[in-house]
Amino acid sequence: MKKVFLFMMAMICALAVFAQKGDLNLNDPIKADPNVVIGKLDNGLTYYIRKNTYPKNRVEFRLAVNVGSNQENDNQQGLAHFTEHMAFNGIEGFPGNSVVDHLRSKGVVFGADLNANTYFDETVYMIPMPTDDPTNIDLGLKIMRGWAACLLFDNKEIDEERGVIIEEHRLGLGAVDRMRKEYWPILMQGSRYADRMPIGKLDILQTFDYQVIKDFYNDWYRPDLQAVIVVGDINVAEVEGKIKAMFGSSSASTNTPR
């Protein structure tokens, strides 16, 4: 503890010295990494690209959507998370589970590598890929383009996925869940966080009409709420050109529910 205290004091003193010299202004905005290429397409989509040669011959793709359970209507509770699941059950060019199967042939394991997360305010999709095959760059971007704008929402796939998500709902039950249901509405009183847990409501998950989840996707998965992130052993200019060509064709949405 003594060492920790001394270290903290040294850091505070160093910050004070820098601030006095004018080298550090705590009111300045945090600057972006100069090695990151940042751009915005005419339709509003933002992209971030960075070359990183370690590990060699690897690249990480992310699609970040500025949408989560807080954007759900009352009859859509749980459907932001459900939409994330449907991204692995059919996109343009990859019906059913074929996107998972295709990536598995590239050594990308579903769950351990290929994955996604849904929270209150965001949904993020991720793909790590080897770059020893240059066509993998196109494949990764094509899949992210499918997630961003071309989910199929096959009715049969929706019904089959209900059971998966209902099981996730069941696994989340227990003492922690019971306590959270007591304190969360108090902590978050007056905000949508109080009643928009990402897992949603069981009765809605069991019975929602197909069109309800399609409406959520059409309303919220739009370029001005999306960002593409590519980091790895890549040619930055080449990747930037591919993003512009592949994602620039999506129209800027005029449909803004909230």
N, C-alpha and C positions, 0 to 999 in steps of 0.2 A: 504493500500500500504506500509506503514511503517513496519507493521508486516511481510509482504512478503519479503521486502528488508532485514530486520534483519535475517529472517530465511535463506535466500539465502547466506548472508554473513557468518552465522554460519556454513552452509554446506561447503562452500568454505574453511573456516578455518580448519574444521575437515578433509577434504580431504587433505589439505596441511600437516597437522600434521601426518596423516597416511602415506602419501608419504615419508615424512622425516624419519619416523621410519622404513621404508622398508616394512610396512605391505601392501602397495598398490603400484603396478607397473602398470601404465596406458598402458604400452606396452605389458603386459601379455595378452594372449588370454582369452576370457571369458570361464570359466569352465562350463561343463555340470552339471546339478543337479545330485549328486551322487546317488539319489534314482531312477533315470531313467535308466532302462536297455536298452542299445543301441547295436544293432547288425546288421550285413549285411550278407545276404544270398549269396551263390556262384553265383547266377544269377544277383547280383547287387542290389536287393531290400533291403532297410534299414528299420529297425523297431525300435520303441521307446515304451517302456512299463513302466508304473508307477502305483504303488498301491496307491490309495487314498480312504480312507474309509468314506469320507464326500463329498456328501451325501451317506448314507448307501444304499447298494443294487442298485447302479447305475454304469454304465460304459459308456464312450464316445469312439466311434470309429471314426477315421479319415483315409481317403486315400488321400494322397497328391501326386499330379502328377506335376512334374516340367515342365509343358507344358501349354501354353496359346495361345492367339491370335498371339503372335510374331512368333510362329512356323508355321503359316498358309502360304501356297502358295497363289499366287495372286487369283487363282480360288477357294480358300477355305476360304475366309474371312467371319468370322462368324461361322465357323464349329467347332472350339474348344468349343464354347459355345453351339452349337447344339449337339455336342457329349455328353456334360454334361447332356442335357435334355434327350438324348436317353438312358442314364443310368437308367432312371425311366420308360422306355418303352420296357423292355425286356433284361434280362440277362439269362445265362445258368441256368436252373432249375426254372426260374421265368419269363415266357413269358408275353408279354403285360404289363399291370399295376399291375400284381399280387404281385410284391415285395412291392408296396405301400399298397396293400390290406392286405398282410400278416403282415406287420409291424403295421398296424393300429389295428389288432387284439391283438397286444402286448401292445397297448396303446401309440404307437409312431405316432405322427401326422405329416403328410406331410406338409412341409413349416415351421411350428413352431418348429419341432424337426428334422425330416429327411429333409436334404437339401444339396445344393452344390453351389459353386461359381466359376466362371471363370474370370480370370484377364489376363493381358498381358503375364505374365510369370508363371502362376500356375493355377491349377484347384484342388479344395479341396472338397471332399465328406464327409458328416458327418452323424452319426447315434448315438443318445443317446438311451440306452436300460436299462431296469431293469435287475438285476442279481439274483433276487429271484428264477427264473427258470434257472438252469445252462445250459440248451440247448440254451439259448439266446446268449451265447458267440460264440457257433458254428455258429448260424444263422448270427450274425453280421459279423463274419469273412468270411462266405460263400458269403454274399452279396458283401462285399468289394472285394473278389476274383473275383466275377462276373464283377464288375465295372473295375477292373484292367486288365482283360484279356478275358472276355467272353461276351461282348455286342453282342446282336443278330442282330441289325440293320435290322429289318423286314421292307421291302419297304413300306408296308401299314402304319406302325407306323411312318416312316419318313415323309410321306406325310401328315399325320394327325398332326404331330408336327410342320410342317411348319407354319400353321396358328397361333399356340401359340407364336412362336418366332417372326413372322411378327407383331403380336399385341404388343409384348414387344418393338419391334423396333419403332412402331407407338407411343407408350406411352412415349418413350424417346425423341420424337421430341418437340421442343419448343424453347423459348428464350435461355435457357442455352445451348442447343445443337447447336443452330446457332452461339453463341459466341465461343463455344469450337471449332467448325470447323474453326474459324478464327484464334484463338490464339494457338491451339494445334500444328498445323504443324510448327509454328514458334518456339515454345518452344522446340519441339522435332525434329527439323530439322536435317536431316542426320541420323536418326535412324528409325527402324521399328515401334517404338511407334507412329510416325507421321501419319501412315496410316494403323494401325491395331487395331482400336477400337474393343473391344470384341464382340459387338453386330453385327458387320459385315456390309455387303452391301446388300441392299434390293433385287437387281436383282439376286445376288448369292443365297440368301436364298430361293427365289421363284423358281429357275430353276436348281440348282446343280444336277448332276447325282448321283445316289445312291453310285456308286463306289468311288466317290470323298471323301465322308465323311468316308467310310470304309478304304480308303487309309490313310487318316489322322490318324485314330485310330490305324491302323496296324503299321504305321511308328513311332508313338510317345508314345503310351501307352505300355511301355516296362519296365521291372523290374528295370533297372539301373536309371530310371527317376521317380521311385515311392517310397513312404515311407508309412508304416502302423503305425498308432499311436493308442495305447489303454491305456486309463487312467481310473481308477475307482476301485470299491470294488471287486477286482479280486485276483486270485492266479497267480502271475507273472510268475513263472516257467511253470505253466500249459498253460498259454496263449502263452508264447514263443514257447513251443513245438507245439502248434496248428498252429502258424504262419509258423514255419519251415516246417511242414507237408503240409499245404495247399498252401503256396505261393512258396515253394521251387521247385515245379514241373515245373514251368514256365521256359522256356529256356532263357538264356541270348541272347539278340538280337544282331545280327551283322549288322542290317539295321540302319544306322545312317545318315539320309538325310542331317543334318547340325550339 
